[in-house]
């Protein structure tokens, strides 16, 4: 049960992080450079995405065979 909670939480973090990164990248495309107002959201998105990938990866890696 704990593994399922970790995987679901990791996936939510991953999707939330992607939801913060993609609008920031769209502003970069529009302006040609990263405006200062999106740097914080972009950084938070990267951190959440990395945490989500790590949580999902570690939970699958620590699987035990019965």
C-alpha positions in Angstrom: 0.0 0.0 0.0 2.9 2.4 0.8 4.4 1.8 -2.6 1.1 2.7 -4.3 0.9 6.0 -2.4 4.5 6.8 -3.2 3.9 6.1 -6.9 0.7 8.2 -7.1 2.4 11.1 -5.2 5.4 10.9 -7.5 3.2 11.0 -10.6 1.2 13.9 -9.2 4.5 15.8 -8.6 5.7 14.9 -12.1 2.6 16.2 -13.8 2.3 19.3 -11.6 6.0 20.1 -12.4 5.4 19.7 -16.1 2.4 22.0 -15.7 4.7 24.7 -14.3 7.5 24.2 -16.8 5.5 24.2 -20.0 3.9 27.7 -19.6 7.3 29.1 -18.7 8.8 27.6 -21.9 6.0 29.1 -23.9 6.9 32.5 -22.6 10.5 31.9 -23.5 9.3 31.1 -27.0 7.2 34.3 -27.2 9.8 36.7 -25.8 13.0 35.0 -26.9 14.4 35.1 -23.4 13.1 34.0 -20.0 11.3 36.9 -18.2 12.1 37.3 -14.6 8.5 36.6 -13.5 8.7 33.0 -14.6 12.0 32.0 -13.2 10.6 31.0 -9.8 7.8 28.9 -11.4 10.2 27.3 -13.8 12.6 26.3 -11.0 9.8 25.0 -8.8 8.5 22.9 -11.8 12.0 21.4 -12.4 12.3 20.5 -8.7 8.9 19.0 -8.5 9.5 17.0 -11.7 12.8 15.7 -10.5 11.3 14.7 -7.1 8.4 12.9 -8.9 10.8 11.0 -11.2 12.9 10.1 -8.2 10.0 8.9 -6.1 8.6 6.7 -8.9 12.0 5.4 -9.9 13.0 4.4 -6.4 9.6 2.8 -5.6 9.9 0.6 -8.6 13.6 -0.1 -8.0 12.9 -1.3 -4.4 10.4 -3.9 -5.5 10.9 -7.2 -3.8 10.1 -10.5 -5.3 7.9 -12.8 -3.2 
